[in-house]
Amino acid sequence: MFLIKYIFVSVIIFLISFFGLIYNKKSILIILISIELILLSVNILFIVFSIYLD
């Protein structure tokens, strides 16, 4: 059950940051923050699956 919660949180973070990349092409700061959030969501998934698979 915990797996679904963390996957959902990671997907939401990924989608927010992906839309931030698409809609804000002018501001380099927002682009960098969006890239950082994408990497954060991928790292959350890595950690969750490593705990799940032991």
Helices and strands as residue ranges (DSSP letters): H 2-23, H 28-53
